[in-house]
Amino acid sequence: MSRREDLSRKDDERLLQARLAGPDITRRDLARTFHDLVTYRRGHLRTDWIR
């Protein structure tokens, strides 16, 4: 559940490959993004998250 900006370049590339391989990763990304919206009080971005 690391923030994407904290990933190494290699790990970021691996994450991209995993996303392309399976939809479960996409759901995890949605959960991570929602967590960030709540944690960092970015409620103004929730409409974009819902889309």
C-alpha positions in Angstrom: 0.0 0.0 0.0 2.9 2.3 -0.6 2.2 5.6 -2.3 3.0 5.5 -6.0 5.4 8.4 -5.7 7.4 6.4 -3.1 8.0 3.5 -5.4 11.3 2.9 -7.1 11.2 3.1 -10.9 11.6 -0.6 -11.1 8.7 -1.2 -8.7 6.5 1.3 -10.6 7.2 -0.6 -13.8 6.3 -3.9 -12.1 3.0 -2.4 -10.8 2.1 -1.3 -14.3 2.7 -4.8 -15.7 0.6 -6.2 -12.9 -2.2 -3.8 -13.6 -2.3 -4.8 -17.2 -2.3 -8.5 -16.2 -5.3 -8.4 -13.9 -8.3 -6.4 -12.8 -7.8 -7.1 -9.1 -4.8 -4.7 -9.1 -7.1 -2.0 -10.4 -9.5 -2.5 -7.5 -6.6 -2.2 -5.1 -5.5 1.0 -6.8 -9.0 2.4 -6.3 -8.9 1.5 -2.6 -5.5 3.1 -2.3 -6.7 6.3 -4.0 -9.7 6.4 -1.7 -7.5 6.0 1.3 -5.4 9.0 0.2 -8.6 11.1 -0.4 -9.6 10.5 3.2 -6.2 10.6 4.8 -5.1 13.8 3.1 -8.5 15.4 3.2 -8.9 15.6 -0.5 -12.6 15.3 -0.6 -12.8 17.8 -3.5 -11.3 15.1 -5.7 -14.0 12.5 -4.9 -16.0 13.1 -8.1 -13.0 12.3 -10.2 -12.4 9.2 -8.0 -16.0 8.0 -8.6 -15.6 8.3 -12.3 
